[in-house]
C-alpha cells in the first residue's frame, strides 16, 4: 500500500457500527474494530451512476442523485459493518428471516436492505413532512399568511430534528457512533490539510466539518422553507389556489418537489464548504452547531480506525490476514505498532 502524497481528492464518509466508512472518488472502504481490538477493513470500487449517465452529474440533478445514493449506501454500510464485526453470526435469525432466506436465497439480504430503506424513508416523511404540516390548514383559517404558516411549519420541522438528535445522544451505542463520526471528520480535516495520517495529527482537528450530512439536512430544511414560501405565494397570486388550505395537496406538492429542494441544497452545501469568507462562515454556522449533537470527541483507538479506513479508500488494502470474504484483518498489536512508528517518523522529520 503506497501513499501518493501529491493526490488530495475530496473524501466523504460516515460512521458505522464500531467503525468508519470513507469514500474516495474511486473506492469505498469500511474499517471496524472488533471486541478483541483487531481492525477489519473492506474495500470496494464505487459504482457511480454518473459514470454511466453523464447527465446525472449535472448541477442540481447531482444533488438528488447523491441524496438517493447516500440513503441506499447508508443502509448497506451499516449492514456490512455488522457482518464484519461478526454480530450476524451471533444473532439467531427469526422465523420470518429464515423463511425468506429459504425462499429467496442470496436475494434475501437485498430484500432486508430494501425494507430498511423504505422504513427509514417512511419515518423521515412522517416526522419531517406530514407532522410539521398538520397545523397549516388551521392557521390559514385563522388568517395567517402563507409566509407565516411556512415559518411555523419549518420551525416545527427543525425542533423535531433537534429533539430527535438530542434523544439519540442518550443511547449508548449511538454515543459511540457519534464518537466515530467525530473521528471521521477529524481524519478528513487531517487529509485536507495535507498532514500525515497519524493519531496525533488527527486529534488536532475539530469534530465539526462543513461538508457533513447533518449540515446538509439543516440546509435542506432552510432551502425548503424559502422555496415553498415563494412557490405557495406564486401559485396563490397566479391562480388563487391556496396550497395552505388543502393538507393532502400540500403534502403531495412537498414530496414531488423534494428532489428540486435537495438539488438546490446540495449546490449550496458545496459552495459554502469550499468558500472561506465571513459571509459563508456565517451561513455555515447553524449547520456546524447542529453537528454538536451528532459528533463526540473520539478516543485514539477510534481515530486509528478512521485512519485505516481512509488509507484503504485512497491507497488500497494494507498487508494483513485476509479473510474468505476478501477483508483484511490488522491485529491489535500491529495497528498499535504502525501508529507508534508513524508518529516517531514524523517527530524525526520535524527535528
C-alpha positions in Angstrom: 0.0 0.0 0.0 1.8 3.1 -1.2 0.7 6.6 -0.4 0.6 9.2 -3.1 1.1 12.4 -1.2 0.5 14.7 -4.2 -3.0 13.5 -4.7 -5.5 15.0 -2.3 -9.0 14.2 -3.6 -12.2 15.1 -1.7 -13.1 12.4 0.8 -16.5 11.8 2.3 -17.7 9.3 4.8 -19.9 8.3 7.6 -19.8 6.5 11.0 -20.9 2.9 11.1 -21.3 0.4 13.9 -17.9 0.5 15.7 -16.2 2.0 12.7 -16.0 4.4 9.8 -16.7 4.3 6.1 -14.6 6.5 3.9 -15.3 7.2 0.2 -12.7 8.5 -2.3 -13.6 9.3 -5.9 -13.0 5.7 -7.0 -13.2 3.4 -3.9 -15.0 3.0 -0.7 -13.6 1.4 2.4 -15.1 0.3 5.7 -13.0 -0.2 8.8 -14.4 -1.6 12.1 -12.8 -2.6 15.4 -13.8 -5.9 16.9 -14.1 -6.6 20.6 -10.6 -8.2 20.6 -9.1 -5.0 19.3 -8.4 -6.1 15.7 -9.3 -3.8 12.9 -11.2 -5.3 9.9 -11.1 -3.5 6.6 -13.2 -3.9 3.5 -12.6 -2.1 0.2 -14.9 -2.0 -2.9 -14.9 0.0 -6.1 -17.5 2.7 -6.4 -20.3 2.1 -8.9 -21.3 5.7 -9.7 -24.4 6.3 -11.7 -22.9 9.4 -13.2 -20.2 7.2 -14.9 -23.0 5.5 -16.9 -25.3 8.5 -17.2 -23.3 11.8 -17.6 -26.5 13.9 -17.1 -26.7 12.7 -13.5 -23.5 14.7 -12.7 -25.1 18.0 -13.9 -25.6 20.7 -11.2 -28.8 20.4 -9.2 -29.5 17.0 -10.7 -26.4 15.5 -8.9 -27.8 16.6 -5.5 -30.9 14.4 -5.9 -28.8 11.5 -7.2 -26.4 12.0 -4.2 -29.3 12.0 -1.7 -30.7 8.7 -3.0 -27.3 7.1 -3.3 -26.3 8.1 0.3 -29.6 6.8 1.7 -29.1 3.4 0.0 -25.4 3.4 0.8 -26.1 4.2 4.4 -28.2 1.1 5.0 -25.7 -1.0 3.0 -22.6 0.0 5.0 -24.4 -0.4 8.4 -25.2 -4.0 7.3 -21.6 -4.5 6.1 -20.2 -3.3 9.4 -22.5 -5.6 11.4 -21.3 -8.5 9.3 -17.6 -7.5 9.6 -17.9 -7.3 13.4 -19.3 -10.9 13.4 -22.5 -9.9 15.0 -24.7 -11.5 12.4 -23.2 -14.9 13.3 -24.0 -14.3 17.0 -27.7 -13.3 16.4 -30.3 -16.0 15.8 -32.5 -15.3 12.8 -36.2 -15.0 13.2 -38.6 -17.5 11.6 -39.6 -14.9 9.0 -35.9 -14.2 8.2 -35.2 -18.0 7.9 -38.3 -18.5 5.7 -37.3 -15.5 3.5 -33.7 -16.8 3.1 -35.0 -20.3 2.2 -37.3 -18.9 -0.5 -35.1 -16.1 -1.9 -31.5 -17.3 -1.2 -28.9 -14.6 -1.8 -31.6 -12.1 -2.7 -32.9 -12.1 0.9 -30.2 -9.7 2.1 -31.2 -7.2 -0.6 -34.8 -7.6 0.4 -33.9 -6.8 4.1 -31.9 -3.7 2.9 -34.8 -2.6 0.8 -37.2 -2.9 3.7 -34.9 -1.0 6.0 -34.5 1.8 3.4 -38.3 2.0 2.9 -38.8 2.1 6.7 -36.3 4.9 7.0 -38.0 6.9 4.2 -41.4 6.4 5.8 -40.2 7.6 9.2 -38.5 10.6 7.6 -41.6 11.6 5.7 -43.8 11.1 8.8 -41.6 13.2 11.1 -40.4 15.9 8.7 -43.2 16.3 6.1 -46.5 15.0 7.5 -46.3 16.1 11.1 -45.0 19.7 10.6 -47.8 20.5 8.1 -50.7 19.4 10.3 -51.4 22.9 11.8 -51.1 24.7 8.4 -54.8 24.5 7.4 -56.0 25.6 10.8 -53.6 28.6 10.8 -54.7 29.6 7.3 -58.4 29.6 8.5 -57.3 31.9 11.4 -55.9 34.4 8.9 -52.2 33.6 8.9 -50.3 34.5 5.8 -48.6 31.8 3.6 -45.2 33.0 4.7 -46.3 32.8 8.4 -47.6 29.2 8.1 -44.4 28.1 6.2 -42.3 29.6 9.0 -44.3 27.7 11.6 -44.0 24.5 9.6 -40.3 25.0 9.2 -39.9 25.8 12.9 -41.7 22.6 13.9 -39.6 20.6 11.5 -36.4 22.0 12.9 -37.5 21.4 16.5 -38.4 17.8 15.7 -34.9 17.3 14.2 -33.1 18.8 17.2 -35.1 16.8 19.7 -34.7 13.6 17.7 -30.9 14.0 17.5 -30.7 15.1 21.2 -32.5 12.0 22.3 -30.3 9.8 20.1 -27.3 11.0 22.1 -28.6 9.2 25.2 -28.4 5.8 23.6 -25.1 4.2 24.5 -24.4 2.6 21.1 -25.2 5.8 19.3 -22.9 7.7 21.6 -20.1 5.6 20.3 -21.3 6.0 16.7 -21.2 9.8 17.3 -17.6 9.4 18.5 -16.7 7.6 15.3 -18.5 10.3 13.4 -16.1 12.8 15.1 -13.1 10.7 14.2 -14.2 10.7 10.6 -14.4 14.5 10.5 -11.0 14.8 12.2 -9.4 12.5 9.8 -10.9 14.2 6.7 -9.6 17.5 8.1 -6.1 16.0 8.5 -6.2 14.7 4.9 -7.4 18.1 3.6 -4.6 19.9 5.4 -2.0 17.6 3.8 -0.7 16.2 7.1 0.5 12.6 7.6 -2.4 10.5 8.8 -1.4 9.8 12.4 -3.5 9.8 15.5 -1.5 12.7 16.9 -2.2 14.8 13.8 -5.9 13.7 13.5 -6.7 14.6 17.1 -5.6 18.2 16.5 -8.7 19.0 14.4 -12.3 19.7 15.1 -15.2 17.2 15.1 -17.3 19.8 13.1 -17.0 19.7 9.3 -18.7 22.0 6.7 -19.5 19.1 4.3 -21.2 16.9 6.9 -24.6 15.3 6.1 -26.0 16.9 9.3 -25.3 20.4 7.8 -26.9 19.2 4.5 -30.1 18.2 6.4 -30.4 21.6 8.0 -29.6 23.4 4.8 -32.4 21.3 3.1 -34.8 22.5 5.7 -33.9 26.1 5.2 -33.9 25.8 1.4 -37.3 24.1 1.5 -38.7 26.9 3.7 -37.7 29.6 1.2 -38.5 27.6 -1.9 -42.0 26.5 -0.7 -42.8 30.0 0.6 -42.1 31.5 -2.8 -43.9 28.7 -4.6 -47.1 28.9 -2.4 -47.3 32.7 -2.9 -46.7 32.4 -6.6 -49.4 29.8 -7.1 -51.8 31.8 -5.0 -51.1 35.1 -6.9 -51.4 33.5 -10.3 -54.3 31.1 -9.8 -55.9 32.0 -6.5 -55.4 28.4 -5.3 -54.3 28.1 -1.6 -51.8 25.3 -1.0 -52.1 26.0 2.7 -55.8 25.1 2.7 -55.6 21.6 1.5 -53.4 19.2 3.6 -53.3 16.4 1.0 -52.4 18.5 -2.0 -49.8 20.4 0.1 -48.1 17.2 1.2 -48.1 15.9 -2.4 -46.5 19.1 -3.6 -43.8 18.8 -1.0 -43.0 15.2 -1.9 -43.0 15.8 -5.7 -40.7 18.8 -5.4 -38.4 17.4 -2.8 -35.7 16.4 -5.5 -35.6 20.1 -6.6 -35.0 21.2 -3.0 -32.4 18.5 -2.5 -30.6 19.7 -5.6 -30.6 23.3 -4.5 -29.4 22.4 -1.0 -26.5 20.2 -2.4 -25.2 23.0 -4.6 -25.4 25.4 -1.6 -23.5 23.0 0.6 -20.7 22.5 -1.9 -20.4 26.3 -2.4 -20.4 27.0 1.3 -17.9 24.2 2.1 -15.3 25.3 -0.4 -15.5 29.1 0.2 -14.0 30.7 3.2 -15.1 34.3 3.9 -17.1 36.0 6.6 -20.4 35.5 4.8 -20.0 31.8 4.1 -18.8 31.2 7.6 -21.9 32.9 9.0 -24.1 30.7 6.7 -22.3 27.6 7.7 -22.6 28.3 11.4 -26.0 26.8 12.1 -25.2 23.5 10.4 -21.8 23.3 12.2 -23.5 23.9 15.6 -26.1 21.2 14.9 -23.2 18.8 14.4 -22.6 19.1 18.2 -25.5 16.7 18.6 -24.2 14.2 16.1 -20.4 14.2 16.9 -18.4 13.5 20.0 -14.7 13.7 20.7 -13.2 10.3 19.7 -10.6 8.2 21.5 -7.3 7.5 19.9 -8.4 3.9 19.1 -11.4 5.3 17.1 -9.1 7.7 15.2 -6.9 4.6 14.3 -10.0 3.0 12.7 -10.9 6.2 10.8 -7.3 6.4 9.5 -7.3 2.8 8.4 -10.5 3.4 6.5 -9.2 6.5 4.8 -5.9 4.9 3.8 -7.7 1.9 2.3 -10.1 4.1 0.3 -7.1 6.2 -1.0 -4.3 3.7 -1.4 -5.6 0.2 -1.2 -5.9 -2.6 1.4 -2.9 -2.9 3.8 -0.9 -6.0 4.5 -2.5 -8.4 6.9 -4.5 -11.5 7.4 -7.0 -11.9 4.6 -10.4 -13.5 5.2 -12.6 -15.6 2.8 -14.7 -12.5 2.1 -11.7 -10.6 0.9 -11.4 -8.4 4.1 -8.1 -7.7 5.7 -7.6 -8.0 9.5 -5.0 -5.9 11.2 -4.1 -7.4 14.6 -4.3 -5.1 17.6 -0.6 -5.2 18.2 0.2 -4.5 14.5 -2.1 -1.4 14.4 -0.6 0.0 17.6 3.0 -0.6 16.3 2.2 1.1 13.0 0.8 4.1 14.8 3.9 4.4 17.0 6.2 4.1 14.0 4.4 6.8 12.0 4.4 9.3 14.9 8.1 8.6 15.7 9.0 9.1 12.0 7.0 12.4 11.9 8.8 13.6 15.1 12.2 12.8 13.5 11.2 14.7 10.3 10.2 17.7 12.5 13.6 17.7 14.2 
